[in-house]
Amino acid sequence: MRQLTIVIPTFNEAENLPALTQALWGLGLAGLRLLVVDDASPDGTGAVADALAADHPGQVEVIHRTGKLGLGSAYIQGFRRALDLGAQAIGQMDADFSHSPRYLTLLLEGLEQADLVLGSRYVQGGGVDENWGVARLALSSFGNWYARTILRLRVRDATGGFRLWRREGLLSMPLDAIRSNGYVFQVEMAYVAQRLGLRALELPIYFPDRRIGQSKMSFRI
């Protein structure tokens, strides 16, 4: 199985990060590395990440940024570092347990037949938190429908952020040309991957609400 480095952007995730890393180590994935990209979180997430890196030398690395510079640029910076470290598979996931670590082994196996594997809420077997209100369900569904319609995307979950990239596929992506810096970053990456002819595979996931902390999603996003 390919060596996996997971890029985890953080902003105010001090309470979630230790539990997430413990859950990830519990998967027993050989050679797993975590790359935390922290946007100067005022709650001390960066210091928590540094402590985890000290406890797990060679397994956790932290990139400290000077402010809240955005999701897209955090992932781009993390992707570049993961590739420099020689990662064979590069993952992206949230720190708030909306992306359950238990799916990672299945997603990683999917890379044997695809360049990009997406944890999808909107394929058969997938789903979202049953406590989502009508407004949030409508916003998420409309966002995906709009992106897929305008860009003619074949993936069902264009806005989801739980993804694994094969090294060769990510190397082919023109990361310097990716301009989106919010949640639409996920849409742009899926669009560019499709235009380049990369093979994408969607596997079903259940997407619960975060357990601790405040959601970064807003109507403006």
Secondary structure, DSSP 8 states (H G I E B T S, - for coil): ---EEEEEEESS-TTTHHHHHHHHHTT--TT-EEEEEE---TTSHHHHHHHHHHHSTTTEEEEE-SS---HHHHHHHHHHHHHHTT-SEEEE--SSSSS-GGGHHHHHHHTTS-SEEEEESSSTT-EE-TT--HHHHHHHHHHHHHHHHHHT---S-SS---EEEEHHHHHTS-GGG----STHHHHHHHHHHHHTT--EEEEE-EE---SSS-----S--
